[in-house]
Protein backbone atom coordinates (compact mmCIF):
# COMPACT_ATOMS: atom_id res chain seq x y z
CA UNK A 1 0.00 0.00 0.00
CA UNK A 2 1.13 3.55 -0.65
CA UNK A 3 0.49 5.25 2.71
CA UNK A 4 0.62 8.74 1.19
CA UNK A 5 -2.61 8.03 -0.72
CA UNK A 6 -4.60 6.45 2.10
CA UNK A 7 -4.74 7.25 5.79
CA UNK A 8 -2.97 5.46 8.61
CA UNK A 9 -5.98 3.21 9.22
CA UNK A 10 -6.14 2.03 5.63
CA UNK A 11 -9.29 3.98 4.81
CA UNK A 12 -10.06 4.72 1.17
CA UNK A 13 -12.61 7.16 -0.26
CA UNK A 14 -15.93 5.50 -1.08
CA UNK A 15 -15.64 6.79 -4.63
CA UNK A 16 -12.62 4.55 -5.19
CA UNK A 17 -13.33 1.12 -6.61
CA UNK A 18 -12.15 -1.35 -9.25
CA UNK A 19 -12.80 1.25 -11.97
CA UNK A 20 -10.78 3.95 -10.21
CA UNK A 21 -7.17 4.51 -11.35
CA UNK A 22 -6.58 6.51 -8.16
CA UNK A 23 -7.64 3.56 -6.04
CA UNK A 24 -5.32 1.12 -7.80
CA UNK A 25 -2.43 3.55 -7.50
CA UNK A 26 -3.13 3.96 -3.79
CA UNK A 27 -2.90 0.19 -3.34
CA UNK A 28 0.33 -0.02 -5.34
CA UNK A 29 1.74 -2.72 -7.58
CA UNK A 30 3.42 -4.70 -4.79
CA UNK A 31 0.23 -5.03 -2.72
CA UNK A 32 -1.77 -5.96 -5.82
CA UNK A 33 0.77 -8.62 -6.77
CA UNK A 34 0.90 -10.14 -3.28
CA UNK A 35 -2.85 -10.04 -2.73
CA UNK A 36 -3.97 -11.28 -6.13
CA UNK A 37 -2.16 -14.60 -6.03
CA UNK A 38 -1.56 -14.33 -9.76
CA UNK A 39 1.59 -14.47 -11.91
CA UNK A 40 0.87 -10.87 -12.89
CA UNK A 41 4.23 -9.12 -12.51
CA UNK A 42 6.05 -7.95 -15.61
CA UNK A 43 9.78 -8.47 -16.10
CA UNK A 44 11.35 -6.21 -13.43
CA UNK A 45 13.78 -4.86 -16.05
CA UNK A 46 10.87 -2.76 -17.33
CA UNK A 47 11.13 0.21 -15.00
CA UNK A 48 9.82 3.72 -14.47
CA UNK A 49 11.58 6.26 -16.69
CA UNK A 50 9.68 9.45 -15.92
CA UNK A 51 9.01 8.85 -12.21
CA UNK A 52 5.22 9.03 -12.63
CA UNK A 53 2.87 6.14 -11.79
CA UNK A 54 -0.12 5.10 -13.89
CA UNK A 55 -3.15 2.83 -13.75
CA UNK A 56 -5.69 2.16 -16.46
CA UNK A 57 -7.00 -0.19 -19.12
CA UNK A 58 -4.40 -1.73 -21.41
CA UNK A 59 -4.29 -1.07 -25.14
CA UNK A 60 -1.80 -3.62 -26.51
CA UNK A 61 0.49 -2.71 -29.41
CA UNK A 62 2.98 -4.79 -31.39
CA UNK A 63 5.64 -2.82 -33.27
CA UNK A 64 7.71 -4.23 -36.09
CA UNK A 65 11.38 -4.41 -35.13
CA UNK A 66 12.89 -0.95 -35.22
CA UNK A 67 9.67 0.68 -36.48
CA UNK A 68 7.23 2.83 -34.48
CA UNK A 69 4.40 3.51 -36.95
CA UNK A 70 2.18 1.24 -34.85
CA UNK A 71 2.56 3.65 -31.93
CA UNK A 72 1.58 6.66 -34.02
CA UNK A 73 -1.56 4.76 -35.05
CA UNK A 74 -2.27 3.54 -31.51
CA UNK A 75 -2.32 7.11 -30.20
CA UNK A 76 -5.25 7.75 -32.54
CA UNK A 77 -7.05 4.47 -31.88
CA UNK A 78 -6.73 3.88 -28.12
CA UNK A 79 -9.65 5.06 -25.94
CA UNK A 80 -8.92 7.98 -23.58
CA UNK A 81 -7.50 6.75 -20.30
CA UNK A 82 -5.73 3.82 -21.93
CA UNK A 83 -2.22 2.69 -21.11
CA UNK A 84 -0.33 1.67 -24.25
CA UNK A 85 1.36 -1.67 -23.53
CA UNK A 86 3.89 -2.33 -26.25
CA UNK A 87 6.00 -5.15 -27.61
CA UNK A 88 8.79 -3.46 -29.55
CA UNK A 89 10.22 -6.33 -31.54
CA UNK A 90 13.37 -6.81 -29.50
CA UNK A 91 15.17 -3.78 -30.93
CA UNK A 92 16.36 -1.12 -28.46
CA UNK A 93 15.63 1.96 -30.56
CA UNK A 94 14.05 5.22 -29.48
CA UNK A 95 10.44 4.22 -30.13
CA UNK A 96 8.99 7.05 -28.06
CA UNK A 97 9.99 10.60 -27.17
CA UNK A 98 8.67 14.08 -26.48
CA UNK A 99 6.75 14.53 -29.75
CA UNK A 100 4.73 11.36 -29.21
CA UNK A 101 4.22 12.23 -25.56
CA UNK A 102 2.59 15.54 -26.42
CA UNK A 103 0.42 13.82 -29.06
CA UNK A 104 -0.61 11.13 -26.55
CA UNK A 105 -1.46 13.61 -23.81
CA UNK A 106 -3.61 15.60 -26.23
CA UNK A 107 -5.61 12.43 -26.96
CA UNK A 108 -6.02 11.48 -23.30
CA UNK A 109 -3.62 8.53 -23.29
CA UNK A 110 -2.76 7.77 -19.66
CA UNK A 111 0.73 6.29 -20.08
CA UNK A 112 3.13 3.94 -21.82
CA UNK A 113 4.61 0.57 -20.88
CA UNK A 114 7.05 -0.68 -23.52
CA UNK A 115 9.31 -3.70 -23.75
CA UNK A 116 11.79 -1.56 -25.64
CA UNK A 117 13.52 1.79 -25.33
CA UNK A 118 12.56 5.46 -25.27
CA UNK A 119 14.39 8.79 -25.43
CA UNK A 120 13.93 12.49 -24.51
CA UNK A 121 13.89 11.45 -20.87
CA UNK A 122 14.07 14.90 -19.32
CA UNK A 123 11.17 16.07 -21.46
CA UNK A 124 9.10 13.04 -20.39
CA UNK A 125 9.80 13.90 -16.77
CA UNK A 126 9.02 17.58 -17.26
CA UNK A 127 5.71 16.71 -18.90
CA UNK A 128 4.82 14.26 -16.10
CA UNK A 129 3.89 11.53 -18.56
CA UNK A 130 4.08 7.98 -17.13
CA UNK A 131 6.61 5.92 -19.11
CA UNK A 132 7.91 2.47 -18.22
CA UNK A 133 10.53 0.93 -20.48
CA UNK A 134 13.32 -1.61 -20.66
CA UNK A 135 15.89 1.06 -21.38
CA UNK A 136 16.95 4.24 -23.13
CA UNK A 137 18.19 4.66 -26.70
CA UNK A 138 18.65 7.62 -29.00
CA UNK A 139 18.72 5.42 -32.12
CA UNK A 140 15.99 6.43 -34.58
CA UNK A 141 13.20 4.14 -35.76
CA UNK A 142 11.53 3.80 -39.15
CA UNK A 143 7.83 4.46 -39.79
CA UNK A 144 6.75 1.91 -42.38
CA UNK A 145 5.04 -1.05 -40.67
CA UNK A 146 1.58 -0.70 -39.07
CA UNK A 147 2.15 -3.55 -36.63
CA UNK A 148 -0.82 -4.81 -34.62
CA UNK A 149 -2.96 -2.64 -32.36
CA UNK A 150 -5.58 -3.76 -29.89
CA UNK A 151 -4.93 -7.49 -30.14
CA UNK A 152 -3.46 -9.72 -27.42
CA UNK A 153 0.30 -9.75 -27.16
CA UNK A 154 3.09 -10.70 -24.75
CA UNK A 155 4.92 -7.79 -23.14
CA UNK A 156 7.62 -8.27 -20.52
CA UNK A 157 6.64 -11.92 -20.13
CA UNK A 158 2.95 -11.14 -19.55
CA UNK A 159 0.07 -11.90 -21.90
CA UNK A 160 -1.90 -8.67 -22.24
CA UNK A 161 -5.41 -8.25 -23.67
CA UNK A 162 -7.19 -5.01 -24.40
CA UNK A 163 -9.03 -3.94 -21.26
CA UNK A 164 -6.77 -5.75 -18.80
CA UNK A 165 -5.86 -3.47 -15.91
CA UNK A 166 -2.35 -2.03 -15.75
CA UNK A 167 -0.81 -0.70 -12.54
CA UNK A 168 2.73 0.64 -12.88
CA UNK A 169 4.75 2.47 -10.25
CA UNK A 170 8.29 2.60 -8.85
CA UNK A 171 8.00 -1.01 -7.65
CA UNK A 172 7.15 -2.43 -11.06
CA UNK A 173 4.32 -3.23 -13.46
CA UNK A 174 1.42 -5.62 -12.88
CA UNK A 175 -1.27 -6.75 -15.31
CA UNK A 176 -4.64 -7.79 -13.86
CA UNK A 177 -6.90 -9.72 -16.26
CA UNK A 178 -10.13 -7.87 -16.89
CA UNK A 179 -12.23 -10.85 -15.77
CA UNK A 180 -10.48 -10.92 -12.37
CA UNK A 181 -10.31 -7.18 -11.72
CA UNK A 182 -13.10 -7.01 -9.12
CA UNK A 183 -11.80 -10.01 -7.18
CA UNK A 184 -8.22 -8.75 -7.14
CA UNK A 185 -9.39 -5.29 -6.09
CA UNK A 186 -11.19 -6.68 -3.04
CA UNK A 187 -8.25 -8.88 -2.09
CA UNK A 188 -5.77 -6.03 -2.45
CA UNK A 189 -7.98 -3.71 -0.44
CA UNK A 190 -8.19 -6.28 2.37
CA UNK A 191 -4.40 -6.68 2.34
CA UNK A 192 -3.86 -2.91 2.40
CA UNK A 193 -6.06 -2.59 5.48
CA UNK A 194 -4.21 -5.43 7.17
CA UNK A 195 -0.87 -3.81 6.39
CA UNK A 196 -2.12 -0.50 7.79
CA UNK A 197 -2.99 -2.28 11.03
CA UNK A 198 0.48 -3.86 11.09
CA UNK A 199 2.15 -0.47 10.65
CA UNK A 200 0.13 0.94 13.53
CA UNK A 201 1.00 -1.97 15.82
CA UNK A 202 4.69 -1.83 14.88
CA UNK A 203 4.79 1.87 15.73
CA UNK A 204 3.46 0.96 19.17
CA UNK A 205 6.18 -1.60 19.83
CA UNK A 206 5.02 -4.87 18.31
CA UNK A 207 7.60 -6.93 16.44
CA UNK A 208 7.48 -8.42 12.98
CA UNK A 209 8.03 -11.84 14.54
CA UNK A 210 4.84 -11.43 16.54
CA UNK A 211 2.80 -10.11 13.63
CA UNK A 212 3.86 -12.83 11.22
CA UNK A 213 3.89 -15.65 13.76
CA UNK A 214 7.61 -16.25 13.27
CA UNK A 215 10.03 -17.86 15.72
CA UNK A 216 13.76 -17.45 16.16
CA UNK A 217 15.91 -20.59 15.81
CA UNK A 218 15.96 -22.71 18.95
CA UNK A 219 18.48 -21.45 21.49
CA UNK A 220 19.05 -18.13 19.74
CA UNK A 221 18.35 -14.94 21.66
CA UNK A 222 16.66 -12.10 19.79
CA UNK A 223 16.54 -8.50 20.96
CA UNK A 224 18.54 -9.02 24.14
CA UNK A 225 22.04 -7.99 25.17
Secondary structure as UniProt FT lines:
FT   HELIX           3..5
FT   TURN            8..9
FT   TURN            14..15
FT   TURN            18..19
FT   HELIX           21..27
FT   HELIX           29..36
FT   TURN            44..45
FT   STRAND          47..48
FT   STRAND          54..62
FT   TURN            65..66
FT   HELIX           69..77
FT   TURN            80..81
FT   STRAND          83..87
FT   TURN            89..90
FT   HELIX           98..106
FT   TURN            107..108
FT   STRAND          111..118
FT   HELIX           121..126
FT   TURN            127..128
FT   STRAND          130..136
FT   STRAND          148..149
FT   STRAND          153..155
FT   TURN            156..157
FT   STRAND          158..160
FT   TURN            162..163
FT   STRAND          165..169
FT   TURN            170..171
FT   STRAND          172..176
FT   HELIX           178..180
FT   HELIX           181..203
FT   TURN            204..205
FT   HELIX           208..212
FT   TURN            218..219
//
